[in-house]
């Protein structure tokens, strides 16, 4: 997940950092969307993860990361892309 967070030079700014999930919400679609609030270092991000239906045999995929956010900001629905 953190590997998707690059600076403008393309460097992975969170390489080797732990990812701590803080809270989540789910949305049932043709699969499940997980909206997860995570802490990486001293930053809070909201991450959208899509899990396909079980018969598709696909791994969950991180489809969008937004932030940094405040720790008190609620988790809300957000689109796959801008």
QUIQUI-V733660 format. One record per residue. N is the residue number from 1. RES is the residue in one small letter. PHI is phi in whole degrees, -180 to 180 (NA if undefined). Layout:
BEGIN
N|RES|PHI, N|RES|PHI
END
This chain:
BEGIN
1|x|NA, 2|x|-63, 3|x|-62, 4|x|-77, 5|x|-102, 6|x|-114, 7|x|-85, 8|x|-66, 9|x|-90, 10|x|84, 11|x|-83, 12|x|-75, 13|x|-80, 14|x|-122, 15|x|-57, 16|x|79, 17|x|-89, 18|x|-83, 19|x|-113, 20|x|-111, 21|x|-69, 22|x|-109, 23|x|-164, 24|x|-154, 25|x|-134, 26|x|-123, 27|x|-138, 28|x|-86, 29|x|-132, 30|x|-82, 31|x|135, 32|x|-134, 33|x|-95, 34|x|-109, 35|x|-109, 36|x|-120, 37|x|-92, 38|x|-127, 39|x|-109, 40|x|-128, 41|x|58, 42|x|-101, 43|x|-114, 44|x|-111, 45|x|-130, 46|x|-107, 47|x|-122, 48|x|-104, 49|x|-121, 50|x|-110, 51|x|-109, 52|x|-69, 53|x|-63, 54|x|-56, 55|x|-68, 56|x|-82, 57|x|49, 58|x|-117, 59|x|-74, 60|x|-60, 61|x|-129, 62|x|-77, 63|x|-106, 64|x|-168, 65|x|-128, 66|x|-126, 67|x|145, 68|x|-70, 69|x|-122, 70|x|-85, 71|x|-66, 72|x|-89, 73|x|-69, 74|x|-70, 75|x|-79, 76|x|-133, 77|x|-58, 78|x|-144, 79|x|-67, 80|x|-63, 81|x|-144, 82|x|-76
END
